[in-house]
Amino acid sequence: MSSHNNTPQKAKPGASRSSPHYSASKKSLKELRDSTAETHKVHNLVHCARITECVRSAKRTTDSAAQRLSKDIHRTLDDILCSNDSGVEYAGDSHSAWSKLSPREKEAVQGCHSWLLGKLEKDNKLEFAISEAYSALVRFIAYRVEAEMKSGKGRTALPKRVILPCNRDLKPSDSDEDIRIDTIFVSRTDSSEAESLERVEYRDAFALTEIKASTHSLSDAYEQLLRYTRQVYATQHNRRFAWGFVLCGTIAKVVLFSHDLAIASAGMDLADSDGRRAFIKLLVNFSYCKEEKLGYDPTITWDAQLKCWIIECPQLDDTASKPMRPMIYYARDPEIPADRLFGRHTRGFLASLDHKKVDTPDTFIKDAWPHSSRDAEHDPRDEIAMAREIGDKLGQQDDNGLLYVNVRHGGIVQCRHNATLCNDDTDAILGDIVDDVAAGVRNSKLDTLLEESDEDEAAEKGTYDLVFFRTHKRIATVPVGQPLTTLKSPFELMIVLADVMQAHANILENCQILHRDLSTNNILCVRGDNSKPARGLLIDFDCAIRVGEERVRRPERTGTPPFMSISNLTKSNVERSELDDWESALYIVCWLGVHGVSEEDRNARAERIKDQPRELCAVEKWGLGSFEDVAVLKERDMASEITFEKSILRYFIPGDAYEELKDLARKMHAIIFFNPFLDNSCHGTAQYYEHRKHVSANNLAGFFQRGDDDASASSARTRIDPFERRYNKRADICELLLKLLSFKADLSKKFI
């Protein structure tokens, strides 16, 4: 059994699949994830030499014990390596360090000796040989750590675990694609537990290692590690952050995956004494530190006897405004897994306060890492405070039967640091090195994580504010809903979407809260008895803002790329409004129209395109590339009725129900991008300048001159931004859209 109480059972089939890609072919899914990993390497990878310090124990006695053991292991290995360059097999028992090793420790040293001395044969099996030697080195360190654990004689500052490698070139069975991992590290309290495993799955992995034969392949190694680590989050439901390694030749680097960054250490040359010292120290620190420093969440644990997750949900004493003892919930595997490498890592559990009712849950628990202010008490984007306000003002259900999210419990998750409870946030993960990481972000000029400072007009151009601070929050809400993947037809989709958009309008009117993140994951369907159709429920107010308050620019944008509005994707200066959320609703209709609403339709489409070489359609490409790439695609796809028909509507699943959904999409597109309240100059997606007046023969010569006269002529032109013009008419446009969707919902009820 692993020491971190991770789930011992197989992940729910399909649970690790990202919902926007549930009907993609294997080929297109691979292309998408390869492209995403390449983008992450450019926009999220930074370097910080001190990242290894994040794993050091905060307790002085424990840290001192770890350093002593590290020095002992390093000295022993160096003594053996330096004793006889021809190989340890000839050193025999005459060498004191060698003679004190156990048989398995000797075997491990023999396995890595030639590699550490640079004597591996450089042939087409070099990468395999490096992997075997690397595993042998890690095993040697683990054996020495385990020996310390067993000889402790009651001392408190002892290792808690060993870090061990499992067999090379694995294809975990809980993966949603056919990929092989070079080496997987596992955390165990006994080395024999890992040695007996023939196969390790992602749910059991502590860290992955990508191995290359040469440092020339370092970039590829990073890309593949980024590619694979996503699966760790998808299958481990108590992961706060993750670790990973790249190994090129004898150069090893450890990578800490925070919610916005992949932070790589300096290179540790394992063929050099100093490099080995740093690597040994790192693995020993992994063995001594608390589990939260390994990236696990101590407030979500697996109960092997009850076969469910035990989740601590924070609660606040409203009278004293102080945290109270957490409420304990019980849940099966999450309905919404954290299946992305970066972002909020939102997980959604169906839960109950009674473990006997774990299979009839009455509460939805959302666990996430939203961006927040360091001043937690005055965070203007506190989702929990907004959800409480919505419940207080609108109730759980209004007179028209519309449903609203209501809070049972919730707050900031806390962890223990130096015997003191503190908020679980970016500072808790990075500790004293947060400023060094910030410097790495600045030096790398990562546009997705930096924002030009607007506070000082005289500030030098190129100064930035960092925006990667996040806080771990958990909220328990009612009523309980089901994901959109459980819908049975496009008719149900239109009914649910109409409910959600009407509730969206009511929340905006009564609470002045704008959602700003409509996606397939943030809309649930709630089913009562079979005599009534499913109802819609809008959840996840992480990205919401209070309308009327000063708008805070967020360079990471807000939302899920396939469903984000064009203005949002391009970081337009046009203020975000309800019109952007309606544009997201259109993209949801298009996405489900192409991929399929019901499970039957999705499976049928997946079977049709299985292993089929083809060009991805426009909607599928919305999940690829950077924000800018997706923006360009949408600007093209929405530019005219003809391109919308040709690029999107023609790919809707055939059938009468989808024809109705297609008609809804066609009319929503017309109202949003070619609306009747504005003239033709505001149609489409492109900005342009109004034409100049005709140039006469008398001023023709001056027309070609460049100077003040020409500048004044240019300034006389009027720039037309269709999104800005529509913003000014948003109330009329949104009212028309709501009438259209309500009409379609009423019509759909006749077919349910």
Order of alpha helices (4+ residues) and beta strands (2+ residues): alpha-beta-alpha-alpha-alpha-alpha-beta-beta-alpha-beta-alpha-beta-beta-beta-beta-alpha-alpha-beta-beta-beta-beta-beta-beta-beta-alpha-beta-beta-beta-alpha-alpha-beta-beta-beta-beta-alpha-beta-beta-beta-beta-alpha-alpha-alpha-alpha-alpha-alpha-alpha-beta-alpha-alpha-beta-alpha-alpha
